[in-house]
Amino acid sequence: MLRRGLGTITHRPLALDAVARHMAKSFDDHAGDWVESPVVAAIRHTLSGQGKMVRATVLLEACRAVGGDAHLLVSAATGIEYGHLASLVHDDLIDGDTVRRSRATVWHEFGATNAIVAGDLLVFAAFHALAGCRSRLPAERIVRALETVTKAGIETCFGESLELTLTGDLTVSVDRYVRMARAKTGSLIRGAAEGGAILGGGSRAQTAAMRAYGEDLGVAFQLVDDLLPYVSDAGTLGKPVQSDLRNRRATLPVLFALERCTAAERRAMAAAFARPEPDESEVAELHAWVVDLLARTGALDRTRRAARRHCDVALGALSALPRNEGIRQLRGIVRAVLERQR
């Protein structure tokens, strides 16, 4: 089992346990004589709330799928997780969320300034960890993987920026929203899959297949993430379910609902999204109303079908590769993403 929130993966890579240990040890090495720094405490707080490690798992299994040794990629998998954690630390600050993984967010516990610096530090730690494969793998593979992963990280930032420009906008097209999801979430999972194939010595065709797999898996992951606030609760999610509505984010379920709701309901939604700083009681009332609206308009089912279509594309990309244990696990991750509840 990978993580309870992701669902059951039939085999947990032995290297994934090593990644968790390496993340803590490598950060201790970075901290060195700076242990009194509040940033050190902030990052240890982040590392102790370890999540599903989806990106690290994808990287390791992509390596195995192309015939590589996942145990040689522990440092690279650590790097991809550091980069992901950096984005979460900054995201929580941008969104004003106070809880993640059932614990206080970094900015809420240690302040906004320390959260910014902690996220920046994790980005540089990610580069360092990716370079740490140099003693075990050919330098050419490491350079290519660094190029791939950093390019994915840049695209992630553009995706996040696009998401911010869509705040309060109920006229966003579904295609534009999916483009945002492809950049914001799909790019880093794509980078993990493609990077794992490169580091594992995969051919150009194998690497291209992994790239396609990761990108559509990432889009599906985001669309399921969009569903969870409306089909789950804060206790299960480990974070507030009202965050998207409080931040006036019209995610895919909301956009689907707007296509089928009445004119009066569209006006009510527009009025709610026009309020820049609603109080908590208003957000809670809006959330209950939107949950009912999504169910009545079939928006939840449409979003699930959209996520499933992207999963089918991801699975199709794997069909070009010979069956092996790595491929089996990558297929299992697709199923787990569709079934996740947090």
C-alpha positions, 0 to 999 in steps of 0.5 A, a space after each residue: 500500500 502506497 498511502 491510504 489517501 491514494 488507494 492501494 498500490 499492489 507493490 510499494 517500491 522498496 526504494 520509496 522507503 529509502 526516499 523517505 529516509 533520504 529526505 530527512 537525512 539530506 535536509 539534516 545535512 543541509 541544515 548543518 549549523 543552522 539548526 536554530 533557524 526557524 526555517 529549519 523547524 518549518 521544513 522539518 514540520 513539512 517533512 514530518 507530514 509526509 503525503 502520498 509521494 505520488 511523484 516519487 513513486 511515478 519516477 521510481 516505477 517509470 525507471 523500472 518500467 524501462 528496465 532501470 534500477 529504481 534503487 539508484 534513483 533515491 536521490 532523484 525521487 527525493 528531489 522531485 518530492 522536495 520540489 512538490 513540497 515547495 509548491 505546497 508551502 507556497 500554495 498554502 500561503 497564496 490560498 490562505 489555507 491554515 490546514 494541510 494533511 490535518 496539520 497547521 500549514 507552514 505559514 500559519 505555524 511559522 509565519 509568511 516570511 518563513 514559509 516563503 524562505 522554506 519554499 525557496 530552500 526546498 527548491 534549491 534542495 531539489 536541484 541538489 538532490 537531483 544532482 546527487 545521482 551523479 555517483 551512480 548514473 551517467 552524467 548525460 542522463 542526469 543533465 537530461 533529467 534536470 532539464 526535463 524536471 526544471 522545465 516542468 517546474 517552470 511550467 507549473 509556475 505558469 500554470 499556477 499564475 494562470 489559475 490566479 488570473 482565473 480567480 472569480 471568472 465564471 466565463 472560463 472555457 473548459 478547454 482553458 481550465 484543462 490547459 491550466 490543470 495540464 500545466 499546474 499539476 500535469 507538468 510535474 507528474 509528467 516531469 517525474 515520469 519522463 525523468 524516471 525513464 531518462 534516468 532509467 536508461 529508457 529509449 526515446 520512444 519509451 521516454 515519450 510514452 512516459 511523458 504522455 502517461 505522466 501528463 494525462 495522469 496529472 490532469 486526471 489527478 487535478 480533476 479528481 482533486 477538484 471533486 474532493 471538496 464537494 464529495 468529501 469532508 475536511 476530516 477525510 481530506 485533511 484540509 478545508 473543503 471550502 478553500 476553492 470557493 473562499 478563493 473564488 476558484 471556478 474549478 471544473 465541476 463548477 464550470 460544468 454546473 454553470 452550463 446546465 443550471 438556471 439563469 437565476 442560479 448563474 446570477 446567484 453564483 456570479 454574485 457569490 464569486 464577486 465578493 472578494 472577502 466573504 466571511 466564513 459563514 457566507 462561504 459555508 452557506 455557499 459551499 452547501 448550496 454548490 454541493 447541491 447544485 453540482 449534484 442536481 446538474 450532473 456536474 460531479 459525474 461529468 467531472 468523474 468522466 473527464 478524469 476517467 478519459 484522461 486516465 484512459 489516455 495515460 493507460 493508452 500511452 503505457 500500451 506501447 511498452 512491454 509488460 513488466 512490474 513497473 508498467 503494472 504499478 504505473 497502471 495501478 497508480 492510475 486506478 488509485 488516482 481515480 479512487 482516491 478520497 483525499 
